[in-house]
Each structure stands twice: as C-alpha cells, then as structure tokens.
C-alpha cells in the first residue's frame, strides 16, 4: 500500500471527559464495534478511587492499566483507528495535555445530567490552543437529564465553541425513544441493551411519513418534526471543513452504556475525522506524506519491574515510514538510535511490529536515552513544537533525608522528571530543588518511587509559591538586570530555561507592572 493510502486509512484521536461522564464506557463500546474486544467489561477504568488514593498498590495498578490501555488500535470498516487513552484522575492532567499533542482530533463526552463540568472546560482550553477538531457526545440520555437545547447552549458558552447537532434525541430518561441522525437522515430506535450491536436503522427521508407516528407515538413524532425544523433553521448547514478547522463541534446524543447513538457517532467519525495532519517544528512544517520518517515522544512509562530500568517511550509518527532496527537521528542526543523492540497496541494486545505509518503510535523500549518532547528523524535536525510544560499549581521543596544516597536521588529525580511525572525547578540561589505538580497525588507517587526504585528517601516541604513563569526579553541586558535584581526568585527548569517563581498573584502582577519589558509565560513554549 502506498504511503498516502496508509495515511488516508488512519484516524488518531483521544476521548476526553470529566471523570464519570462515561469515557471508559464509550471506549469499550468503540472497541466492541471495532471487534477489538468481544465482551463488555473488558476495558478497565483508569480512575483512581479517591478512597484508595494513597494506597500504593492502587497507584501501581493504575500504572499497569494505563500502559495496557495507553493506545488502543483497531480496524473499523477499513479504517485503522488509534484511540489514545487519557488518565481519568485530574492530578494527571499534564499527562492528558501531552497526550492531546499526539492526536489529530478529540471526542468529548458530556454527561447530560451534569452538563459541562470543570475538567471538560480545562481540556477544551488545550484543544483550543492546538485547534484540535472536537466531536461532542452527550451521554446518559437514558437518564432524566437537562434539556438538549440548554445543553447545547452550555457547551457553546462554557467551552467557547460553536456547535452543530448531527443527531437529535427523541425523549429522554424513561421516555427515551431513540435518536434521529440528522447527518444521514436515519432514525435509530432505542432498545436498552448493553450487548446489542445492531445496525437495523430505519431510514426516513421524509419525516412527514405517517409511519413515524406509529413507530414513536404521535406526540414524539410531532415534537421531532418541530425539533428538526428548528435545528435546521437555527443552525447553519454542517460544513466538514468548519469542524476540521475547529470552528464548529458536531454533537451526538446517546447512551454509551446501552450502546446507543455510539454507532451513529462512529460511522460519522470515520467519514469526517481528520487523517494524520501536518505538524509544526522549529524549522518548518512537516507533512505526513514526506518520504522521510519523523516523530516525537509524548509519553514515557517506567517499567513496572524496579529491577529493570527499561522504559517504554510512546512515539507519534508524523511523516514517512518508521522501520524497526533502522538507525534514526535522535535530535537532542549525541548518537543515532535504533530500536529492535517496537510494539504496537492492536486489539489490546501488544505486538512487535516492523513498520508503522503517520498517525500510528509505537512503544519503544528505551534504556534512558529518550525524554518527553524528543524528536526522532531520518536525518534532519528538526524539533517538533507544541509539547510544552505548563506552570504547575502545587510546589514542594525536595528535602533529602539520606545524605548517603544523594547520587541516587539526583538520578531518580532526573528520570522521573523525564517521564513527565512532575516538573523540577532548581533555584539559582542555594540550588534548592522544588518539585511542581498539578495534583497532590504526584508527590506521593514520587516519594514512593524514589524509595522503591532508587533507594532514596525524601520529604516534601510546603512552599509558598503561586506560579512558575518562564521569562524572556528581547533585550538580553534587561533580562540579566531582572535576573540579578530578583535573584531570590529565579530558578532553572529541566532544560535550563529561566523561570520566575512568583509567590502570589498580586505580587506577580506588581512585578509585571514594574518590568513591562520582561515577558512572563505560563507555558515553557513561547
Ligand atoms: P469515566 O471513564 O468517564 O470516568 O466514566 P465511566 O465510563 O466509568 O462511567 C461512569 C459511570 O457512568 C459508570 O457507572 C457507567 O456505567 C455509567 N454510565 C456510562 N454511560 C452511561 C449511560 O449511557 N447511561 C447511564 N445511565 N450510565 C452510564 P458506575 O456505577 O460508576 O459503574 P458501573 O458499576 O456501572 O460500571
């Protein structure tokens, strides 16, 4: 098959949602449709139960689950679908943000009872930053939820994106009768079933057909006709390009647990979702059709076995053909790298593969050469951009409790940071080390893993910090002057970039006002 045919065949996306909206359930149904699993219940939730939050075995189990379900590949109607999993726990938000750099589109699940929740808003911000096309799936229509029009308004106002329903619910909760597919003009009637994967839809080109009244009852039929008239009148025609340009989000309604409306969405998804896209680098744009291979690492997973330091690096292929055992340019590193152990995740099974194409995600066994954001190419020294670190929200000072194990601590911290577990900042003054995270849980994970894998003992002491801001200035003299005068608050990140550690929001504002020539950035890429 030609490279272009391989590219056109692929769709790489992630499902994102506020915890409990139905991400795991929807994932499972998609895998059922794709024939990747045979029974419901095969996909484990990657949520960490808050009750077992500080149970180490739970965290380790979670790491195990998330390796197994990091990427789920399956074929559906001739399309190779790569579905990337995102962590369910909000403390791992940074991991989710990075996963979103490796996809070409997103399906966002919203609970029809709860509407748009906080985590959904945050995730949508990341999609907006990257102009990622989004499809919304409004879930749990078998429950008495909010009015569909209100939900659409809320998506528009809270998520800041225009919507266009492509399916419409007939009733809700106990009175839920089905969904009408506005895109294909097909009616799908609801029979609650967690197992049924039927495709027996009735086609209604003309909603005035009196048969509709007998199928869903006269009241529902009248309501549906009114709704469809209203939607077609109020919403502009659906233009695929507007979705691909992230200007409009198509919306589907359904009930994932009952397998309802999922088929509608999946069939439309494979028709409209973007194929692997062109990507930005520090030198130029890289198109997937380019014959030479390139890709970047967006996730690193430590081996579960502490006796082996092997890690799995997840590589998104951006252009050309990736081949096993071929030496590739490790752009940041000193020497070319070749990989003999290359895995892909098809139908929940890991399998060794010889080649992969743009849009694919492969797992590379690595002994410590790779870190998040690294680019691999077939020669060129280009670096893929758009994989930034975000300012953490919680900061703690690392205190070494065993001076004999300083080296192990340094090594452990370095490796955990390369995995992206958290961010490390080292103050210019006194070389104090500060770990920044987006959630409390990471501190427990780091402490545990340092002890377990590196035999280093640390404590974390609270620090009064509000944000880490990457700083820059077009005038080097002014930047040097700022660094000198604010020396106590200046630190370096893992890449040696200058960071201003602000203690409070108001103080940061004051410093910004006093030094208008200095630019303060909340992500490491600017
Ligand atoms: P998440 O990954 O987004 O966190 O959500 P998950 O799929 O685990 O779903 C959260 C809960 O919502 C689960 O119930 C799940 O069964 C339920 N759910 C998912 N889709 C639907 C739907 O369409 N309708 C209804 N009524 N419920 C739905 P649970 O009680 O937490 O777990 P379980 O014991 O049912 O598995």
Boltz pocket constraint, residues with backbone or C-beta under 6 A from the ligand:
constraints:
  - pocket:
      binder: B
      contacts: [[A, 17], [A, 18], [A, 19], [A, 20], [A, 21], [A, 22], [A, 23], [A, 24], [A, 25], [A, 26], [A, 45], [A, 47], [A, 88], [A, 139], [A, 140], [A, 141], [A, 142], [A, 143], [A, 254], [A, 255], [A, 256], [A, 257], [A, 258]]
      max_distance: 6.0
